[in-house]
Amino acid sequence: MSQELDTSIDQGEEEIAAIREVRHRISEQFGHDPYRLVAHLIELQKEHPEKLVSAPEEEVVGKTTTE
C-alpha cells in the first residue's frame, strides 16, 4: 500500500470521525430523542419555507400513478 493511499484513508477516517462528533452533539441537544429532533426540524421548515427544496415528483413517498 502506498503512502499516498494511507494518507487518504487516514484523512477519510478523520472526516468520518468529525461528522460523527457533530451528529452526536446535535443528538445531545435533543436528549438523544429522534422525535424531538424531527419536531425541531419541522418547526424550522415552517419558519423558513423559502429554504426548502422540493423532492422530484417521482421520489415523493406515497405517490400514486395512473398508468
Sequence and secondary structure as in RCSB ss.txt:
>XXXX:A:sequence
MSQELDTSIDQGEEEIAAIREVRHRISEQFGHDPYRLVAHLIELQKEHPEKLVSAPEEEVVGKTTTE
>XXXX:A:secstr
  HHHHHHHHHHHHHHHHHHHHHHHHHHHTTT HHHHHHHHHHHHHH GGG     GGG TT     
